[in-house]
């Protein structure tokens, strides 16, 4: 029996809210409609500020919690209007919320976006708080999308990797092994920064040029600084074993400023080197392949899928790999994560585990999320 779900996702880059309407029939997924809803400028500024420890955080977070829900509700209602549907046509919303802290080493993660208010404003049941049970079971609470990638993108007897280029890059390694649906042939983790440092450095040095380096044009005009790249790649996170997850709390402009202390590199050359940091850190953490293996496939999603220079550099580092957008698999790269949270809402409704312990490190599979009825 087919059901409609809406997935709502805003990542660490905060470049908009992805609202994705899908029809799910078992593991068959079809995107009916999708849109990217902009953040009000004042709300985005406050969310960026909340991601860094500061004054009066509890009160500020409480207000922002409601603001996020209101903007998520506006995105939902705009999506319904675009699709010509009513709230009653939707089984549930899967809301990721907005991450303002991810501290797996301390055992907690925090996504805001008052799910009860979102349910009241939309008239649709909301499933939210997907990460905390996995963490309660000893997991990282992230990444959660590999289970979705396995369900939708895996190919028997083929090595496929799905690479999400958001603020943070994460990979899902889909071995194509027969595993009885347990996910034992799958692993994944956050590789490190994709766009978070690129976006932050761009905003600092190109304040009138928008919130990010569109299509990587500014980075492409710079020169690589090899000694800086080597210094940045020495960050211990890159060599840490999986399971692991990270966030913008670790790869901050303050960390970058510390690594740049005493240097006088041109800002555009730093930007070019930050692009290389993303590419090299990803390439180094992909599975090793040799000439005897069938050509492995790397499918890219997220905002970074539109950054031609970044993808070109990644391809140069991975000549053995077939690299393409997830559009080649039938799902546009901008809508993969939103669709994943719609799928996770379906898993909650039908009491199916949404995590993969091999990915997150949790002690067991679990039904993720909490229900906020309309």
Buried (B, 14 or more C-beta within 10 A) or exposed (E): EEBBBBBBBBBBBBBBBBBBBBBBEEEEBBBBBBBBBEBEEEBBEBBBEBBEEEEEBEEBBEEBBBBBBBBBBBBBBBBBEBBEBEBEEBBBBBBBBBBBBBBBEEEBBBBBBBBEBBBBBBBBBBBBBBBBBBBBBBBBBBBBBBBBBBBBBBEEEEBBBBBBBBBBBBBBBBBBEEBEEEBBBBBBBBBBBBBBBBBBBBBEBBEEEEBBBEEBEBBBEBEEBEEBBEBBBEBEBBEEEBBBBBBBBBBBBEBBEEBBEEEEBEBBBBBBBBBBBBBBBBBEBBEEBEEEEEEBBBBBBBBBBBBEBBBBBBBEBBEEBEBBBBBEBEBBBBBBBBBBBBBBBBBBBEEBBBBBBBBBBBEEBBBBBEBBEB
